[in-house]
Amino acid sequence: MFNIKGGLTMEQQIHKALEYKGISQAALARAIGMSPQNFNKKVKRETFSPDELHAIAKALGAKYIAVFEFPDGTKI
């Protein structure tokens, strides 16, 4: 999958965020009330809901922002 944010997939973004915060994927999974196994499946399939992405961001002490950004700079 391709993601507009720097050309990274959601899986890559999550891994970079985990590395930045210095926590494991299993610890993040437990922090949002998900089993590490289920979290890993969702990471691999990139099937997180918007609510789950916001919960991940909150657990990481970050914000999750999703926008459509057009070449002229318009964001929707």
All heavy atoms as a GROMACS GRO file, in nm:
protein
  591
    1MET      N    1   0.084  -0.118   0.000
    1MET     CA    2   0.000   0.000   0.000
    1MET      C    3   0.088   0.124   0.000
    1MET      O    4   0.194   0.126   0.059
    1MET     CB    5  -0.089   0.002   0.123
    1MET     CG    6  -0.189  -0.108   0.129
    1MET     SD    7  -0.316  -0.062   0.247
    1MET     CE    8  -0.453  -0.131   0.164
    2PHE      N    9   0.038   0.227  -0.064
    2PHE     CA   10   0.111   0.353  -0.070
    2PHE      C   11   0.039   0.455   0.017
    2PHE      O   12  -0.082   0.462   0.017
    2PHE     CB   13   0.120   0.404  -0.214
    2PHE     CG   14   0.195   0.533  -0.224
    2PHE    CD1   15   0.334   0.534  -0.218
    2PHE    CD2   16   0.129   0.652  -0.239
    2PHE    CE1   17   0.404   0.653  -0.226
    2PHE    CE2   18   0.198   0.771  -0.247
    2PHE     CZ   19   0.336   0.771  -0.241
    3ASN      N   20   0.115   0.532   0.088
    3ASN     CA   21   0.058   0.636   0.173
    3ASN      C   22   0.123   0.768   0.136
    3ASN      O   23   0.244   0.776   0.121
    3ASN     CB   24   0.085   0.603   0.320
    3ASN     CG   25   0.006   0.692   0.413
    3ASN    OD1   26   0.011   0.812   0.402
    3ASN    ND2   27  -0.067   0.631   0.503
    4ILE      N   28   0.041   0.871   0.125
    4ILE     CA   29   0.088   1.003   0.081
    4ILE      C   30   0.191   1.064   0.177
    4ILE      O   31   0.275   1.142   0.138
    4ILE     CB   32  -0.032   1.099   0.062
    4ILE    CG1   33   0.006   1.217  -0.025
    4ILE    CG2   34  -0.086   1.147   0.194
    4ILE    CD1   35  -0.111   1.297  -0.072
    5LYS      N   36   0.188   1.026   0.305
    5LYS     CA   37   0.277   1.084   0.405
    5LYS      C   38   0.420   1.036   0.384
    5LYS      O   39   0.462   0.939   0.443
    5LYS     CB   40   0.228   1.052   0.544
    5LYS     CG   41   0.093   1.110   0.576
    5LYS     CD   42   0.047   1.062   0.712
    5LYS     CE   43  -0.098   1.091   0.734
    5LYS     NZ   44  -0.186   1.001   0.662
    6GLY      N   45   0.493   1.101   0.297
    6GLY     CA   46   0.632   1.064   0.274
    6GLY      C   47   0.648   0.935   0.196
    6GLY      O   48   0.756   0.879   0.193
    7GLY      N   49   0.541   0.885   0.138
    7GLY     CA   50   0.548   0.761   0.062
    7GLY      C   51   0.556   0.637   0.149
    7GLY      O   52   0.588   0.531   0.100
    8LEU      N   53   0.527   0.649   0.278
    8LEU     CA   54   0.535   0.536   0.368
    8LEU      C   55   0.400   0.467   0.381
    8LEU      O   56   0.296   0.532   0.383
    8LEU     CB   57   0.578   0.581   0.508
    8LEU     CG   58   0.714   0.649   0.520
    8LEU    CD1   59   0.737   0.694   0.663
    8LEU    CD2   60   0.824   0.556   0.475
    9THR      N   61   0.403   0.335   0.395
    9THR     CA   62   0.281   0.262   0.424
    9THR      C   63   0.245   0.284   0.570
    9THR      O   64   0.328   0.329   0.650
    9THR     CB   65   0.299   0.111   0.400
    9THR    OG1   66   0.396   0.062   0.493
    9THR    CG2   67   0.341   0.081   0.258
   10MET      N   68   0.125   0.248   0.608
   10MET     CA   69   0.084   0.260   0.748
   10MET      C   70   0.173   0.172   0.835
   10MET      O   71   0.213   0.211   0.945
   10MET     CB   72  -0.064   0.221   0.764
   10MET     CG   73  -0.114   0.235   0.906
   10MET     SD   74  -0.096   0.402   0.976
   10MET     CE   75  -0.196   0.496   0.864
   11GLU      N   76   0.207   0.054   0.787
   11GLU     CA   77   0.296  -0.035   0.862
   11GLU      C   78   0.430   0.033   0.889
   11GLU      O   79   0.481   0.031   1.001
   11GLU     CB   80   0.319  -0.166   0.784
   11GLU     CG   81   0.410  -0.262   0.856
   11GLU     CD   82   0.430  -0.394   0.783
   11GLU    OE1   83   0.386  -0.406   0.667
   11GLU    OE2   84   0.489  -0.485   0.843
   12GLN      N   85   0.486   0.097   0.788
   12GLN     CA   86   0.614   0.166   0.804
   12GLN      C   87   0.600   0.283   0.902
   12GLN      O   88   0.690   0.307   0.984
   12GLN     CB   89   0.666   0.216   0.669
   12GLN     CG   90   0.709   0.104   0.577
   12GLN     CD   91   0.732   0.152   0.435
   12GLN    OE1   92   0.662   0.240   0.384
   12GLN    NE2   93   0.831   0.092   0.370
   13GLN      N   94   0.490   0.356   0.893
   13GLN     CA   95   0.468   0.469   0.984
   13GLN      C   96   0.461   0.421   1.128
   13GLN      O   97   0.520   0.482   1.218
   13GLN     CB   98   0.338   0.542   0.949
   13GLN     CG   99   0.346   0.619   0.820
   13GLN     CD  100   0.213   0.683   0.785
   13GLN    OE1  101   0.112   0.659   0.849
   13GLN    NE2  102   0.213   0.764   0.682
   14ILE      N  103   0.390   0.311   1.151
   14ILE     CA  104   0.377   0.258   1.287
   14ILE      C  105   0.514   0.212   1.339
   14ILE      O  106   0.552   0.242   1.452
   14ILE     CB  107   0.272   0.145   1.293
   14ILE    CG1  108   0.132   0.206   1.275
   14ILE    CG2  109   0.281   0.068   1.425
   14ILE    CD1  110   0.021   0.106   1.257
   15HIS      N  111   0.588   0.142   1.256
   15HIS     CA  112   0.721   0.096   1.298
   15HIS      C  113   0.814   0.213   1.329
   15HIS      O  114   0.889   0.210   1.428
   15HIS     CB  115   0.782   0.002   1.195
   15HIS     CG  116   0.720  -0.134   1.194
   15HIS    ND1  117   0.746  -0.229   1.291
   15HIS    CD2  118   0.631  -0.190   1.110
   15HIS    CE1  119   0.675  -0.337   1.266
   15HIS    NE2  120   0.604  -0.317   1.157
   16LYS      N  121   0.809   0.317   1.249
   16LYS     CA  122   0.893   0.435   1.274
   16LYS      C  123   0.850   0.505   1.404
   16LYS      O  124   0.934   0.551   1.480
   16LYS     CB  125   0.888   0.532   1.156
   16LYS     CG  126   0.971   0.485   1.038
   16LYS     CD  127   0.976   0.594   0.932
   16LYS     CE  128   1.072   0.556   0.823
   16LYS     NZ  129   1.212   0.570   0.862
   17ALA      N  130   0.720   0.512   1.427
   17ALA     CA  131   0.670   0.575   1.550
   17ALA      C  132   0.712   0.493   1.673
   17ALA      O  133   0.751   0.550   1.775
   17ALA     CB  134   0.518   0.588   1.544
   18LEU      N  135   0.706   0.361   1.663
   18LEU     CA  136   0.750   0.275   1.773
   18LEU      C  137   0.898   0.294   1.801
   18LEU      O  138   0.940   0.304   1.917
   18LEU     CB  139   0.720   0.128   1.742
   18LEU     CG  140   0.574   0.088   1.743
   18LEU    CD1  141   0.557  -0.051   1.684
   18LEU    CD2  142   0.517   0.097   1.883
   19GLU      N  143   0.976   0.300   1.695
   19GLU     CA  144   1.120   0.322   1.709
   19GLU      C  145   1.147   0.457   1.775
   19GLU      O  146   1.229   0.469   1.865
   19GLU     CB  147   1.187   0.314   1.573
   19GLU     CG  148   1.337   0.327   1.576
   19GLU     CD  149   1.399   0.315   1.438
   19GLU    OE1  150   1.345   0.243   1.352
   19GLU    OE2  151   1.502   0.382   1.416
   20TYR      N  152   1.076   0.559   1.729
   20TYR     CA  153   1.093   0.695   1.783
   20TYR      C  154   1.063   0.698   1.933
   20TYR      O  155   1.133   0.762   2.010
   20TYR     CB  156   1.002   0.791   1.707
   20TYR     CG  157   1.007   0.932   1.757
   20TYR    CD1  158   1.112   1.017   1.722
   20TYR    CD2  159   0.908   0.983   1.839
   20TYR    CE1  160   1.118   1.148   1.768
   20TYR    CE2  161   0.912   1.113   1.886
   20TYR     CZ  162   1.018   1.195   1.850
   20TYR     OH  163   1.022   1.323   1.897
   21LYS      N  164   0.955   0.629   1.973
   21LYS     CA  165   0.915   0.629   2.114
   21LYS      C  166   0.990   0.525   2.196
   21LYS      O  167   0.985   0.528   2.318
   21LYS     CB  168   0.764   0.604   2.125
   21LYS     CG  169   0.678   0.719   2.077
   21LYS     CD  170   0.700   0.846   2.155
   21LYS     CE  171   0.640   0.837   2.293
   21LYS     NZ  172   0.642   0.964   2.367
   22GLY      N  173   1.058   0.432   2.130
   22GLY     CA  174   1.134   0.331   2.202
   22GLY      C  175   1.050   0.227   2.274
   22GLY      O  176   1.086   0.179   2.380
   23ILE      N  177   0.934   0.194   2.214
   23ILE     CA  178   0.850   0.090   2.274
   23ILE      C  179   0.826  -0.021   2.173
   23ILE      O  180   0.841  -0.002   2.052
   23ILE     CB  181   0.716   0.146   2.326
   23ILE    CG1  182   0.628   0.197   2.212
   23ILE    CG2  183   0.737   0.254   2.429
   23ILE    CD1  184   0.486   0.228   2.256
   24SER      N  185   0.787  -0.135   2.223
   24SER     CA  186   0.764  -0.250   2.136
   24SER      C  187   0.622  -0.247   2.080
   24SER      O  188   0.532  -0.182   2.136
   24SER     CB  189   0.785  -0.381   2.212
   24SER     OG  190   0.681  -0.400   2.306
   25GLN      N  191   0.604  -0.320   1.974
   25GLN     CA  192   0.471  -0.332   1.913
   25GLN      C  193   0.376  -0.400   2.011
   25GLN      O  194   0.260  -0.361   2.022
   25GLN     CB  195   0.482  -0.412   1.782
   25GLN     CG  196   0.354  -0.419   1.705
   25GLN     CD  197   0.374  -0.477   1.567
   25GLN    OE1  198   0.447  -0.422   1.487
   25GLN    NE2  199   0.310  -0.589   1.539
   26ALA      N  200   0.425  -0.500   2.084
   26ALA     CA  201   0.341  -0.570   2.182
   26ALA      C  202   0.297  -0.475   2.293
   26ALA      O  203   0.180  -0.479   2.335
   26ALA     CB  204   0.416  -0.689   2.240
   27ALA      N  205   0.387  -0.390   2.339
   27ALA     CA  206   0.351  -0.294   2.444
   27ALA      C  207   0.246  -0.196   2.394
   27ALA      O  208   0.151  -0.162   2.467
   27ALA     CB  209   0.475  -0.218   2.492
   28LEU      N  210   0.259  -0.151   2.270
   28LEU     CA  211   0.159  -0.060   2.212
   28LEU      C  212   0.025  -0.131   2.201
   28LEU      O  213  -0.080  -0.074   2.234
   28LEU     CB  214   0.204  -0.008   2.076
   28LEU     CG  215   0.104   0.079   2.002
   28LEU    CD1  216   0.065   0.203   2.084
   28LEU    CD2  217   0.160   0.120   1.866
   29ALA      N  218   0.027  -0.255   2.154
   29ALA     CA  219  -0.097  -0.332   2.141
   29ALA      C  220  -0.170  -0.338   2.275
   29ALA      O  221  -0.290  -0.310   2.283
   29ALA     CB  222  -0.067  -0.472   2.089
   30ARG      N  223  -0.097  -0.374   2.379
   30ARG     CA  224  -0.159  -0.385   2.512
   30ARG      C  225  -0.208  -0.248   2.561
   30ARG      O  226  -0.313  -0.240   2.626
   30ARG     CB  227  -0.061  -0.447   2.611
   30ARG     CG  228  -0.041  -0.598   2.586
   30ARG     CD  229   0.040  -0.664   2.697
   30ARG     NE  230   0.181  -0.631   2.690
   30ARG     CZ  231   0.271  -0.698   2.618
   30ARG    NH1  232   0.234  -0.800   2.544
   30ARG    NH2  233   0.398  -0.661   2.619
   31ALA      N  234  -0.137  -0.142   2.527
   31ALA     CA  235  -0.176  -0.007   2.569
   31ALA      C  236  -0.310   0.036   2.510
   31ALA      O  237  -0.381   0.117   2.569
   31ALA     CB  238  -0.068   0.094   2.532
   32ILE      N  239  -0.344  -0.019   2.394
   32ILE     CA  240  -0.472   0.018   2.332
   32ILE      C  241  -0.577  -0.093   2.350
   32ILE      O  242  -0.682  -0.091   2.287
   32ILE     CB  243  -0.458   0.056   2.184
   32ILE    CG1  244  -0.410  -0.061   2.098
   32ILE    CG2  245  -0.367   0.177   2.168
   32ILE    CD1  246  -0.424  -0.038   1.949
   33GLY      N  247  -0.545  -0.191   2.435
   33GLY     CA  248  -0.642  -0.296   2.467
   33GLY      C  249  -0.658  -0.402   2.361
   33GLY      O  250  -0.764  -0.461   2.347
   34MET      N  251  -0.552  -0.428   2.288
   34MET     CA  252  -0.557  -0.527   2.180
   34MET      C  253  -0.448  -0.631   2.207
   34MET      O  254  -0.344  -0.599   2.262
   34MET     CB  255  -0.529  -0.455   2.046
   34MET     CG  256  -0.558  -0.535   1.923
   34MET     SD  257  -0.528  -0.440   1.770
   34MET     CE  258  -0.661  -0.321   1.776
   35SER      N  259  -0.475  -0.754   2.168
   35SER     CA  260  -0.371  -0.856   2.184
   35SER      C  261  -0.258  -0.828   2.085
   35SER      O  262  -0.283  -0.778   1.975
   35SER     CB  263  -0.427  -0.996   2.159
   35SER     OG  264  -0.449  -1.017   2.020
   36PRO      N  265  -0.135  -0.859   2.123
   36PRO     CA  266  -0.024  -0.839   2.030
   36PRO      C  267  -0.044  -0.914   1.898
   36PRO      O  268  -0.008  -0.864   1.792
   36PRO     CB  269   0.097  -0.892   2.107
   36PRO     CG  270   0.062  -0.869   2.250
   36PRO     CD  271  -0.087  -0.897   2.257
   37GLN      N  272  -0.104  -1.033   1.905
   37GLN     CA  273  -0.127  -1.112   1.783
   37GLN      C  274  -0.225  -1.041   1.689
   37GLN      O  275  -0.201  -1.033   1.568
   37GLN     CB  276  -0.180  -1.252   1.818
   37GLN     CG  277  -0.083  -1.336   1.898
   37GLN     CD  278  -0.083  -1.305   2.049
   37GLN    OE1  279  -0.163  -1.226   2.099
   37GLN    NE2  280   0.010  -1.367   2.120
   38ASN      N  281  -0.335  -0.991   1.744
   38ASN     CA  282  -0.433  -0.922   1.661
   38ASN      C  283  -0.375  -0.792   1.606
   38ASN      O  284  -0.397  -0.757   1.489
   38ASN     CB  285  -0.561  -0.894   1.742
   38ASN     CG  286  -0.674  -0.845   1.654
   38ASN    OD1  287  -0.694  -0.894   1.544
   38ASN    ND2  288  -0.749  -0.747   1.704
   39PHE      N  289  -0.301  -0.720   1.690
   39PHE     CA  290  -0.238  -0.596   1.645
   39PHE      C  291  -0.143  -0.624   1.529
   39PHE      O  292  -0.145  -0.553   1.428
   39PHE     CB  293  -0.162  -0.532   1.762
   39PHE     CG  294  -0.111  -0.394   1.731
   39PHE    CD1  295  -0.189  -0.283   1.753
   39PHE    CD2  296   0.017  -0.376   1.681
   39PHE    CE1  297  -0.142  -0.155   1.725
   39PHE    CE2  298   0.066  -0.250   1.653
   39PHE     CZ  299  -0.014  -0.139   1.675
   40ASN      N  300  -0.062  -0.728   1.540
   40ASN     CA  301   0.032  -0.764   1.434
   40ASN      C  302  -0.040  -0.794   1.304
   40ASN      O  303   0.003  -0.751   1.196
   40ASN     CB  304   0.118  -0.884   1.476
   40ASN     CG  305   0.227  -0.911   1.375
   40ASN    OD1  306   0.305  -0.824   1.339
   40ASN    ND2  307   0.232  -1.034   1.326
   41LYS      N  308  -0.152  -0.865   1.312
   41LYS     CA  309  -0.231  -0.895   1.191
   41LYS      C  310  -0.281  -0.766   1.127
   41LYS      O  311  -0.277  -0.750   1.006
   41LYS     CB  312  -0.348  -0.986   1.225
   41LYS     CG  313  -0.308  -1.128   1.255
   41LYS     CD  314  -0.429  -1.211   1.293
   41LYS     CE  315  -0.388  -1.350   1.339
   41LYS     NZ  316  -0.503  -1.429   1.384
   42LYS      N  317  -0.330  -0.673   1.211
   42LYS     CA  318  -0.381  -0.547   1.158
   42LYS      C  319  -0.269  -0.464   1.096
   42LYS      O  320  -0.289  -0.398   0.995
   42LYS     CB  321  -0.453  -0.467   1.267
   42LYS     CG  322  -0.589  -0.524   1.301
   42LYS     CD  323  -0.658  -0.435   1.404
   42LYS     CE  324  -0.806  -0.458   1.402
   42LYS     NZ  325  -0.874  -0.394   1.291
   43VAL      N  326  -0.150  -0.467   1.156
   43VAL     CA  327  -0.036  -0.395   1.100
   43VAL      C  328  -0.004  -0.451   0.962
   43VAL      O  329   0.013  -0.377   0.865
   43VAL     CB  330   0.088  -0.404   1.193
   43VAL    CG1  331   0.213  -0.356   1.122
   43VAL    CG2  332   0.066  -0.322   1.319
   44LYS      N  333   0.007  -0.583   0.953
   44LYS     CA  334   0.044  -0.648   0.826
   44LYS      C  335  -0.060  -0.623   0.717
   44LYS      O  336  -0.026  -0.605   0.600
   44LYS     CB  337   0.063  -0.798   0.845
   44LYS     CG  338   0.182  -0.833   0.932
   44LYS     CD  339   0.311  -0.796   0.867
   44LYS     CE  340   0.430  -0.835   0.953
   44LYS     NZ  341   0.551  -0.770   0.909
   45ARG      N  342  -0.187  -0.623   0.755
   45ARG     CA  343  -0.296  -0.605   0.658
   45ARG      C  344  -0.333  -0.459   0.638
   45ARG      O  345  -0.411  -0.426   0.549
   45ARG     CB  346  -0.419  -0.683   0.703
   45ARG     CG  347  -0.397  -0.832   0.700
   45ARG     CD  348  -0.523  -0.904   0.743
   45ARG     NE  349  -0.498  -1.047   0.747
   45ARG     CZ  350  -0.554  -1.129   0.835
   45ARG    NH1  351  -0.638  -1.084   0.926
   45ARG    NH2  352  -0.525  -1.258   0.832
   46GLU      N  353  -0.283  -0.373   0.726
   46GLU     CA  354  -0.316  -0.229   0.724
   46GLU      C  355  -0.467  -0.208   0.729
   46GLU      O  356  -0.525  -0.138   0.647
   46GLU     CB  357  -0.252  -0.161   0.604
   46GLU     CG  358  -0.101  -0.171   0.607
   46GLU     CD  359  -0.029  -0.082   0.508
   46GLU    OE1  360  -0.095  -0.003   0.439
   46GLU    OE2  361   0.094  -0.092   0.502
   47THR      N  362  -0.528  -0.270   0.830
   47THR     CA  363  -0.674  -0.266   0.842
   47THR      C  364  -0.721  -0.193   0.969
   47THR      O  365  -0.824  -0.227   1.025
   47THR     CB  366  -0.734  -0.408   0.841
   47THR    OG1  367  -0.673  -0.485   0.947
   47THR    CG2  368  -0.710  -0.476   0.708
   48PHE      N  369  -0.646  -0.094   1.014
   48PHE     CA  370  -0.687  -0.018   1.131
   48PHE      C  371  -0.801   0.077   1.094
   48PHE      O  372  -0.798   0.142   0.990
   48PHE     CB  373  -0.571   0.063   1.188
   48PHE     CG  374  -0.467  -0.020   1.255
   48PHE    CD1  375  -0.346  -0.044   1.194
   48PHE    CD2  376  -0.491  -0.076   1.380
   48PHE    CE1  377  -0.249  -0.121   1.255
   48PHE    CE2  378  -0.395  -0.153   1.443
   48PHE     CZ  379  -0.273  -0.176   1.380
   49SER      N  380  -0.898   0.088   1.184
   49SER     CA  381  -1.005   0.186   1.167
   49SER      C  382  -0.951   0.323   1.207
   49SER      O  383  -0.850   0.333   1.278
   49SER     CB  384  -1.124   0.149   1.256
   49SER     OG  385  -1.091   0.173   1.393
   50PRO      N  386  -1.019   0.430   1.166
   50PRO     CA  387  -0.977   0.564   1.210
   50PRO      C  388  -0.972   0.575   1.363
   50PRO      O  389  -0.879   0.634   1.418
   50PRO     CB  390  -1.082   0.657   1.150
   50PRO     CG  391  -1.127   0.585   1.027
   50PRO     CD  392  -1.127   0.438   1.066
   51ASP      N  393  -1.068   0.515   1.433
   51ASP     CA  394  -1.067   0.520   1.579
   51ASP      C  395  -0.945   0.449   1.636
   51ASP      O  396  -0.885   0.495   1.734
   51ASP     CB  397  -1.195   0.457   1.636
   51ASP     CG  398  -1.318   0.544   1.618
   51ASP    OD1  399  -1.303   0.666   1.592
   51ASP    OD2  400  -1.429   0.491   1.630
   52GLU      N  401  -0.908   0.336   1.576
   52GLU     CA  402  -0.789   0.264   1.622
   52GLU      C  403  -0.662   0.346   1.598
   52GLU      O  404  -0.572   0.348   1.682
   52GLU     CB  405  -0.779   0.128   1.554
   52GLU     CG  406  -0.885   0.030   1.601
   52GLU     CD  407  -0.893  -0.095   1.517
   52GLU    OE1  408  -0.867  -0.090   1.394
   52GLU    OE2  409  -0.927  -0.200   1.574
   53LEU      N  410  -0.655   0.414   1.485
   53LEU     CA  411  -0.539   0.497   1.456
   53LEU      C  412  -0.527   0.612   1.556
   53LEU      O  413  -0.417   0.646   1.600
   53LEU     CB  414  -0.544   0.549   1.312
   53LEU     CG  415  -0.527   0.442   1.205
   53LEU    CD1  416  -0.560   0.498   1.067
   53LEU    CD2  417  -0.386   0.384   1.209
   54HIS      N  418  -0.639   0.670   1.593
   54HIS     CA  419  -0.637   0.776   1.694
   54HIS      C  420  -0.596   0.720   1.830
   54HIS      O  421  -0.522   0.786   1.903
   54HIS     CB  422  -0.773   0.846   1.701
   54HIS     CG  423  -0.799   0.936   1.585
   54HIS    ND1  424  -0.736   1.058   1.568
   54HIS    CD2  425  -0.879   0.921   1.477
   54HIS    CE1  426  -0.776   1.113   1.455
   54HIS    NE2  427  -0.864   1.032   1.398
   55ALA      N  428  -0.640   0.599   1.863
   55ALA     CA  429  -0.601   0.536   1.989
   55ALA      C  430  -0.450   0.507   1.990
   55ALA      O  431  -0.383   0.526   2.092
   55ALA     CB  432  -0.680   0.407   2.011
   56ILE      N  433  -0.397   0.462   1.877
   56ILE     CA  434  -0.254   0.437   1.865
   56ILE      C  435  -0.178   0.567   1.887
   56ILE      O  436  -0.081   0.571   1.964
   56ILE     CB  437  -0.220   0.375   1.727
   56ILE    CG1  438  -0.271   0.231   1.720
   56ILE    CG2  439  -0.070   0.381   1.698
   56ILE    CD1  440  -0.270   0.172   1.580
   57ALA      N  441  -0.222   0.672   1.820
   57ALA     CA  442  -0.155   0.801   1.835
   57ALA      C  443  -0.158   0.848   1.980
   57ALA      O  444  -0.057   0.892   2.034
   57ALA     CB  445  -0.221   0.905   1.744
   58LYS      N  446  -0.273   0.837   2.043
   58LYS     CA  447  -0.285   0.880   2.183
   58LYS      C  448  -0.191   0.800   2.273
   58LYS      O  449  -0.123   0.857   2.359
   58LYS     CB  450  -0.430   0.863   2.230
   58LYS     CG  451  -0.454   0.912   2.371
   58LYS     CD  452  -0.600   0.901   2.409
   58LYS     CE  453  -0.618   0.952   2.551
   58LYS     NZ  454  -0.758   0.941   2.594
   59ALA      N  455  -0.183   0.670   2.252
   59ALA     CA  456  -0.094   0.584   2.332
   59ALA      C  457   0.053   0.621   2.310
   59ALA      O  458   0.135   0.602   2.399
   59ALA     CB  459  -0.118   0.437   2.298
   60LEU      N  460   0.083   0.674   2.192
   60LEU     CA  461   0.220   0.714   2.160
   60LEU      C  462   0.249   0.859   2.200
   60LEU      O  463   0.361   0.907   2.184
   60LEU     CB  464   0.247   0.697   2.010
   60LEU     CG  465   0.250   0.553   1.959
   60LEU    CD1  466   0.254   0.552   1.807
   60LEU    CD2  467   0.370   0.479   2.018
   61GLY      N  468   0.146   0.929   2.248
   61GLY     CA  469   0.164   1.070   2.284
   61GLY      C  470   0.172   1.159   2.161
   61GLY      O  471   0.243   1.259   2.160
   62ALA      N  472   0.100   1.119   2.057
   62ALA     CA  473   0.103   1.191   1.930
   62ALA      C  474  -0.039   1.222   1.884
   62ALA      O  475  -0.136   1.193   1.954
   62ALA     CB  476   0.174   1.106   1.825
   63LYS      N  477  -0.051   1.283   1.767
   63LYS     CA  478  -0.180   1.307   1.703
   63LYS      C  479  -0.180   1.229   1.572
   63LYS      O  480  -0.077   1.217   1.506
   63LYS     CB  481  -0.200   1.454   1.668
   63LYS     CG  482  -0.215   1.544   1.785
   63LYS     CD  483  -0.258   1.684   1.742
   63LYS     CE  484  -0.146   1.755   1.670
   63LYS     NZ  485  -0.177   1.894   1.635
   64TYR      N  486  -0.297   1.178   1.533
   64TYR     CA  487  -0.311   1.116   1.402
   64TYR      C  488  -0.393   1.211   1.318
   64TYR      O  489  -0.504   1.248   1.356
   64TYR     CB  490  -0.378   0.979   1.409
   64TYR     CG  491  -0.400   0.921   1.272
   64TYR    CD1  492  -0.292   0.871   1.200
   64TYR    CD2  493  -0.524   0.923   1.212
   64TYR    CE1  494  -0.309   0.822   1.072
   64TYR    CE2  495  -0.542   0.874   1.084
   64TYR     CZ  496  -0.434   0.824   1.015
   64TYR     OH  497  -0.451   0.776   0.888
   65ILE      N  498  -0.338   1.252   1.205
   65ILE     CA  499  -0.406   1.346   1.117
   65ILE      C  500  -0.412   1.285   0.978
   65ILE      O  501  -0.308   1.250   0.921
   65ILE     CB  502  -0.330   1.480   1.112
   65ILE    CG1  503  -0.318   1.539   1.252
   65ILE    CG2  504  -0.398   1.577   1.017
   65ILE    CD1  505  -0.222   1.655   1.263
   66ALA      N  506  -0.532   1.275   0.924
   66ALA     CA  507  -0.549   1.221   0.788
   66ALA      C  508  -0.618   1.327   0.704
   66ALA      O  509  -0.721   1.381   0.743
   66ALA     CB  510  -0.633   1.094   0.791
   67VAL      N  511  -0.560   1.361   0.590
   67VAL     CA  512  -0.617   1.461   0.501
   67VAL      C  513  -0.596   1.419   0.357
   67VAL      O  514  -0.506   1.339   0.326
   67VAL     CB  515  -0.554   1.601   0.520
   67VAL    CG1  516  -0.575   1.652   0.661
   67VAL    CG2  517  -0.407   1.601   0.486
   68PHE      N  518  -0.677   1.473   0.271
   68PHE     CA  519  -0.652   1.468   0.127
   68PHE      C  520  -0.584   1.600   0.094
   68PHE      O  521  -0.638   1.707   0.122
   68PHE     CB  522  -0.782   1.458   0.046
   68PHE     CG  523  -0.853   1.327   0.063
   68PHE    CD1  524  -0.962   1.316   0.146
   68PHE    CD2  525  -0.808   1.214  -0.004
   68PHE    CE1  526  -1.028   1.196   0.162
   68PHE    CE2  527  -0.873   1.093   0.011
   68PHE     CZ  528  -0.983   1.084   0.094
   69GLU      N  529  -0.464   1.592   0.039
   69GLU     CA  530  -0.392   1.714   0.004
   69GLU      C  531  -0.368   1.714  -0.146
   69GLU      O  532  -0.310   1.621  -0.202
   69GLU     CB  533  -0.258   1.723   0.078
   69GLU     CG  534  -0.188   1.855   0.052
   69GLU     CD  535  -0.066   1.876   0.140
   69GLU    OE1  536  -0.042   1.795   0.230
   69GLU    OE2  537   0.006   1.972   0.116
   70PHE      N  538  -0.411   1.820  -0.211
   70PHE     CA  539  -0.400   1.832  -0.356
   70PHE      C  540  -0.274   1.907  -0.395
   70PHE      O  541  -0.215   1.978  -0.312
   70PHE     CB  542  -0.525   1.902  -0.411
   70PHE     CG  543  -0.649   1.818  -0.394
   70PHE    CD1  544  -0.724   1.827  -0.276
   70PHE    CD2  545  -0.689   1.728  -0.491
   70PHE    CE1  546  -0.836   1.748  -0.259
   70PHE    CE2  547  -0.801   1.650  -0.474
   70PHE     CZ  548  -0.875   1.659  -0.358
   71PRO      N  549  -0.229   1.891  -0.520
   71PRO     CA  550  -0.105   1.956  -0.564
   71PRO      C  551  -0.099   2.105  -0.539
   71PRO      O  552   0.008   2.161  -0.519
   71PRO     CB  553  -0.099   1.923  -0.713
   71PRO     CG  554  -0.172   1.796  -0.728
   71PRO     CD  555  -0.285   1.806  -0.626
   72ASP      N  556  -0.215   2.172  -0.540
   72ASP     CA  557  -0.216   2.317  -0.519
   72ASP      C  558  -0.211   2.354  -0.370
   72ASP      O  559  -0.219   2.470  -0.333
   72ASP     CB  560  -0.337   2.380  -0.586
   72ASP     CG  561  -0.470   2.342  -0.523
   72ASP    OD1  562  -0.472   2.260  -0.428
   72ASP    OD2  563  -0.573   2.393  -0.570
   73GLY      N  564  -0.199   2.254  -0.283
   73GLY     CA  565  -0.192   2.278  -0.140
   73GLY      C  566  -0.325   2.270  -0.068
   73GLY      O  567  -0.330   2.278   0.054
   74THR      N  568  -0.435   2.252  -0.142
   74THR     CA  569  -0.566   2.239  -0.081
   74THR      C  570  -0.572   2.112   0.002
   74THR      O  571  -0.532   2.006  -0.046
   74THR     CB  572  -0.675   2.237  -0.189
   74THR    OG1  573  -0.671   2.359  -0.263
   74THR    CG2  574  -0.814   2.220  -0.126
   75LYS      N  575  -0.619   2.124   0.125
   75LYS     CA  576  -0.635   2.008   0.213
   75LYS      C  577  -0.782   1.989   0.246
   75LYS      O  578  -0.849   2.084   0.284
   75LYS     CB  579  -0.554   2.027   0.342
   75LYS     CG  580  -0.406   2.033   0.320
   75LYS     CD  581  -0.333   2.057   0.450
   75LYS     CE  582  -0.184   2.072   0.426
   75LYS     NZ  583  -0.112   2.100   0.550
   76ILE      N  584  -0.827   1.867   0.234
   76ILE     CA  585  -0.967   1.835   0.266
   76ILE      C  586  -0.967   1.718   0.362
   76ILE      O  587  -0.903   1.619   0.340
   76ILE     CB  588  -1.047   1.800   0.139
   76ILE    CG1  589  -1.047   1.920   0.045
   76ILE    CG2  590  -1.188   1.757   0.175
   76ILE    CD1  591  -1.113   1.893  -0.088
   0.00000   0.00000   0.00000
